Amino acid sequence: MNKAQFVELVQKNGDYKTKTEAEAAIKAFTEAIIEALVAREDVSLVGFGGFSAALQKGKSGTVPGTTKTYTTGDKMVPKFKAGKGLKDRVEAGK
């Protein structure tokens, strides 16, 4: 599903009058999640899941087929853990 199709789905399920309103709602939701994660706050939506920011440790290794090595630094990455309600709905839909 691409963004335009998702906007139409949100418009239908959210009873928005226009696609512009639905797109604004999606943008507000995603920006709020991003703002919370940047502030290192977790966001928990009961029945859906939780968003968090976690520290990913750096690593080192070798490039396959060569003798070159590389190292990466520590960085913060977003994480999502699906809630029970979401897992159950996806399982029932198969």
Summary of the structure (lengths in Angstrom):
residues: 94
radius of gyration: 18.8
end to end distance: 17.0
largest distance: 59.3
contacts: 197
relative contact order: 0.12
helix: 44%
strand: 27%
